[in-house]
């Protein structure tokens, strides 16, 4: 899936080679991309220009990523922000989300995953006015956090609800167990936990009973995919 040429992305990354690689990849997908290599120049640009999404490294010269994010959020709650963080910086990732980031990606990462995360975040922008996500006969109200199948309410646990919402926001692309743990569980759960598999199994059983089929498939080596039809 390609991006939209009218969609503007700002990449803020002090590693110039990485920043250039990200920009080339996103431009190839038809996004309009600007780059900055330090926090101060990024804040100056964000003060006068409007972007749909900011890819923001946390460890920046001039002003760190958290400062850039907090400054942006003082006047702008709409621009999506995806932070980049080293895997060991759990506290930084949590701090970034608490400061107003919409998502984060750990380094090192594949450019394909970055593109998928961006697609997910920009899709969310277009469903903000309509808070109900749909996938075939399945629907999820992001405000009430209630799910239904064929217009009948589903009784889901908190974790099942979180899994369903995340998969529906990322329809059509594989979501790994690690990614689910990062977004639905807190950082105390490690990637070897069986918790995600247990809750996923319970959710899929409920969906099969309600829909007559399972809209979630498990692509070996890739992850879980929410699909709209049998």
C-alpha positions as a Python dict, from the first residue, in 0.01 Angstrom:
ca = {
    (1, 'X'): (0, 0, 0),
    (2, 'X'): (138, 341, -94),
    (3, 'X'): (111, 662, 101),
    (4, 'X'): (-59, 982, -9),
    (5, 'X'): (145, 1260, -173),
    (6, 'X'): (-52, 1520, 26),
    (7, 'X'): (45, 1354, 356),
    (8, 'X'): (342, 1529, 517),
    (9, 'X'): (583, 1348, 749),
    (10, 'X'): (867, 1500, 949),
    (11, 'X'): (1155, 1266, 1038),
    (12, 'X'): (1365, 1386, 1334),
    (13, 'X'): (1673, 1164, 1369),
    (14, 'X'): (2031, 1267, 1444),
    (15, 'X'): (2187, 964, 1273),
    (16, 'X'): (2199, 1111, 924),
    (17, 'X'): (2238, 778, 742),
    (18, 'X'): (1933, 635, 921),
    (19, 'X'): (1734, 954, 866),
    (20, 'X'): (1815, 949, 494),
    (21, 'X'): (1719, 580, 469),
    (22, 'X'): (1383, 644, 638),
    (23, 'X'): (1315, 945, 414),
    (24, 'X'): (1399, 753, 95),
    (25, 'X'): (1176, 465, 199),
    (26, 'X'): (880, 692, 278),
    (27, 'X'): (923, 901, -37),
    (28, 'X'): (921, 579, -236),
    (29, 'X'): (578, 517, -83),
    (30, 'X'): (465, 861, -208),
    (31, 'X'): (476, 1049, 122),
    (32, 'X'): (606, 1406, 137),
    (33, 'X'): (901, 1398, 380),
    (34, 'X'): (1108, 1662, 560),
    (35, 'X'): (1409, 1583, 781),
    (36, 'X'): (1570, 1743, 1083),
    (37, 'X'): (1874, 1616, 1275),
    (38, 'X'): (1836, 1800, 1607),
    (39, 'X'): (1558, 1884, 1846),
    (40, 'X'): (1587, 2261, 1831),
    (41, 'X'): (1548, 2288, 1453),
    (42, 'X'): (1263, 2036, 1467),
    (43, 'X'): (1076, 2255, 1719),
    (44, 'X'): (1138, 2564, 1504),
    (45, 'X'): (993, 2387, 1200),
    (46, 'X'): (693, 2246, 1389),
    (47, 'X'): (613, 2597, 1513),
    (48, 'X'): (556, 2723, 1158),
    (49, 'X'): (465, 2414, 953),
    (50, 'X'): (191, 2151, 986),
    (51, 'X'): (262, 1779, 949),
    (52, 'X'): (38, 1475, 954),
    (53, 'X'): (294, 1265, 1141),
    (54, 'X'): (632, 1305, 1310),
    (55, 'X'): (884, 1021, 1335),
    (56, 'X'): (1079, 1131, 1642),
    (57, 'X'): (1402, 993, 1784),
    (58, 'X'): (1433, 1042, 2159),
    (59, 'X'): (1809, 1097, 2183),
    (60, 'X'): (1865, 1422, 1996),
    (61, 'X'): (2119, 1705, 2025),
    (62, 'X'): (1996, 2054, 2101),
    (63, 'X'): (1673, 1938, 2267),
    (64, 'X'): (1577, 1579, 2335),
    (65, 'X'): (1275, 1407, 2180),
    (66, 'X'): (1061, 1436, 2493),
    (67, 'X'): (1112, 1814, 2494),
    (68, 'X'): (1018, 1831, 2126),
    (69, 'X'): (706, 1623, 2193),
    (70, 'X'): (597, 1819, 2499),
    (71, 'X'): (646, 2148, 2314),
    (72, 'X'): (439, 2023, 2021),
    (73, 'X'): (158, 1902, 2247),
    (74, 'X'): (127, 2245, 2411),
    (75, 'X'): (-43, 2370, 2095),
    (76, 'X'): (-109, 2061, 1879),
    (77, 'X'): (-295, 1751, 1993),
    (78, 'X'): (-373, 1622, 1644),
    (79, 'X'): (-38, 1554, 1476),
    (80, 'X'): (52, 1186, 1513),
    (81, 'X'): (391, 1114, 1672),
    (82, 'X'): (581, 788, 1644),
    (83, 'X'): (886, 781, 1868),
    (84, 'X'): (1201, 582, 1802),
    (85, 'X'): (1373, 431, 2104),
    (86, 'X'): (1652, 189, 2186),
    (87, 'X'): (1512, -139, 2322),
    (88, 'X'): (1676, -85, 2663),
    (89, 'X'): (1508, 253, 2715),
    (90, 'X'): (1181, 121, 2861),
    (91, 'X'): (1143, 427, 3085),
    (92, 'X'): (1194, 655, 2784),
    (93, 'X'): (927, 471, 2585),
    (94, 'X'): (678, 495, 2870),
    (95, 'X'): (768, 860, 2917),
    (96, 'X'): (717, 925, 2548),
    (97, 'X'): (372, 771, 2547),
    (98, 'X'): (278, 960, 2862),
    (99, 'X'): (399, 1283, 2701),
    (100, 'X'): (159, 1234, 2412),
    (101, 'X'): (320, 1001, 2157),
    (102, 'X'): (80, 778, 1963),
    (103, 'X'): (317, 486, 1907),
    (104, 'X'): (681, 384, 1942),
    (105, 'X'): (920, 163, 1754),
    (106, 'X'): (1231, 7, 1904),
    (107, 'X'): (1571, 21, 1738),
    (108, 'X'): (1686, -159, 1533),
    (109, 'X'): (1375, -190, 1317),
    (110, 'X'): (1279, -286, 963),
    (111, 'X'): (1168, -5, 733),
    (112, 'X'): (870, -221, 633),
    (113, 'X'): (746, -221, 993),
    (114, 'X'): (793, 154, 1020),
    (115, 'X'): (582, 199, 706),
    (116, 'X'): (313, -31, 849),
    (117, 'X'): (304, 162, 1177),
    (118, 'X'): (269, 488, 984),
    (119, 'X'): (-18, 346, 780),
    (120, 'X'): (-188, 239, 1102),
    (121, 'X'): (-148, 582, 1265),
    (122, 'X'): (-265, 775, 961),
    (123, 'X'): (-566, 544, 920),
    (124, 'X'): (-663, 629, 1277),
    (125, 'X'): (-667, 998, 1184),
    (126, 'X'): (-948, 933, 938),
    (127, 'X'): (-1161, 732, 1182),
    (128, 'X'): (-1144, 985, 1467),
    (129, 'X'): (-1478, 1145, 1378),
    (130, 'X'): (-1638, 802, 1342),
    (131, 'X'): (-1524, 618, 1653),
    (132, 'X'): (-1660, 281, 1538),
    (133, 'X'): (-1410, 47, 1373),
    (134, 'X'): (-1555, -220, 1146),
    (135, 'X'): (-1428, -544, 999),
    (136, 'X'): (-1695, -739, 815),
    (137, 'X'): (-1979, -808, 1060),
    (138, 'X'): (-1752, -715, 1352),
    (139, 'X'): (-1757, -365, 1501),
    (140, 'X'): (-1574, -193, 1786),
    (141, 'X'): (-1665, 141, 1942),
    (142, 'X'): (-1340, 306, 2054),
    (143, 'X'): (-1522, 546, 2286),
    (144, 'X'): (-1736, 297, 2477),
    (145, 'X'): (-1480, 18, 2416),
    (146, 'X'): (-1763, -222, 2333),
    (147, 'X'): (-1750, -483, 2056),
    (148, 'X'): (-2034, -645, 1868),
    (149, 'X'): (-2073, -916, 1606),
    (150, 'X'): (-2374, -916, 1376),
    (151, 'X'): (-2512, -633, 1595),
    (152, 'X'): (-2496, -852, 1908),
    (153, 'X'): (-2276, -739, 2197),
    (154, 'X'): (-1965, -943, 2271),
    (155, 'X'): (-1859, -1009, 2628),
    (156, 'X'): (-1482, -959, 2631),
    (157, 'X'): (-1221, -925, 2904),
    (158, 'X'): (-1004, -613, 2920),
    (159, 'X'): (-711, -787, 2752),
    (160, 'X'): (-933, -942, 2482),
    (161, 'X'): (-1075, -596, 2418),
    (162, 'X'): (-725, -449, 2384),
    (163, 'X'): (-617, -723, 2142),
    (164, 'X'): (-929, -681, 1930),
    (165, 'X'): (-895, -302, 1909),
    (166, 'X'): (-528, -319, 1812),
    (167, 'X'): (-587, -582, 1544),
    (168, 'X'): (-880, -385, 1402),
    (169, 'X'): (-668, -70, 1388),
    (170, 'X'): (-407, -270, 1197),
    (171, 'X'): (-634, -468, 966),
    (172, 'X'): (-462, -655, 688),
    (173, 'X'): (-109, -655, 829),
    (174, 'X'): (59, -912, 1055),
    (175, 'X'): (95, -808, 1420),
    (176, 'X'): (359, -1003, 1610),
    (177, 'X'): (314, -1131, 1963),
    (178, 'X'): (589, -893, 2075),
    (179, 'X'): (403, -597, 1926),
    (180, 'X'): (82, -703, 2104),
    (181, 'X'): (270, -729, 2433),
    (182, 'X'): (414, -380, 2381),
    (183, 'X'): (77, -219, 2308),
    (184, 'X'): (-178, -418, 2509),
    (185, 'X'): (25, -529, 2810),
    (186, 'X'): (247, -323, 3037),
    (187, 'X'): (626, -337, 3012),
    (188, 'X'): (654, -594, 3295),
    (189, 'X'): (544, -875, 3061),
    (190, 'X'): (826, -1021, 2854),
    (191, 'X'): (815, -1170, 2506),
    (192, 'X'): (836, -1524, 2644),
    (193, 'X'): (509, -1487, 2832),
    (194, 'X'): (225, -1721, 2738),
    (195, 'X'): (-29, -1454, 2833),
    (196, 'X'): (-85, -1321, 2481),
    (197, 'X'): (-146, -1668, 2338),
    (198, 'X'): (-395, -1754, 2613),
    (199, 'X'): (-598, -1434, 2565),
    (200, 'X'): (-575, -1458, 2188),
    (201, 'X'): (-710, -1814, 2195),
    (202, 'X'): (-1003, -1708, 2414),
    (203, 'X'): (-1081, -1410, 2189),
    (204, 'X'): (-1071, -1619, 1872),
    (205, 'X'): (-1306, -1877, 2027),
    (206, 'X'): (-1560, -1603, 2109),
    (207, 'X'): (-1534, -1458, 1758),
    (208, 'X'): (-1586, -1799, 1597),
    (209, 'X'): (-1896, -1857, 1807),
    (210, 'X'): (-2039, -1512, 1727),
    (211, 'X'): (-1947, -1486, 1358),
    (212, 'X'): (-1942, -1847, 1247),
    (213, 'X'): (-1579, -1806, 1142),
    (214, 'X'): (-1252, -1674, 1283),
    (215, 'X'): (-1149, -1338, 1127),
    (216, 'X'): (-802, -1369, 1283),
    (217, 'X'): (-539, -1576, 1109),
    (218, 'X'): (-194, -1668, 1237),
    (219, 'X'): (73, -1632, 971),
    (220, 'X'): (364, -1847, 1084),
    (221, 'X'): (673, -1637, 1143),
    (222, 'X'): (485, -1309, 1090),
    (223, 'X'): (202, -1269, 1338),
    (224, 'X'): (-174, -1236, 1372),
    (225, 'X'): (-380, -1073, 1097),
    (226, 'X'): (-734, -939, 1126),
    (227, 'X'): (-917, -1002, 798),
    (228, 'X'): (-1269, -902, 703),
    (229, 'X'): (-1398, -1222, 546),
    (230, 'X'): (-1372, -1596, 575),
}
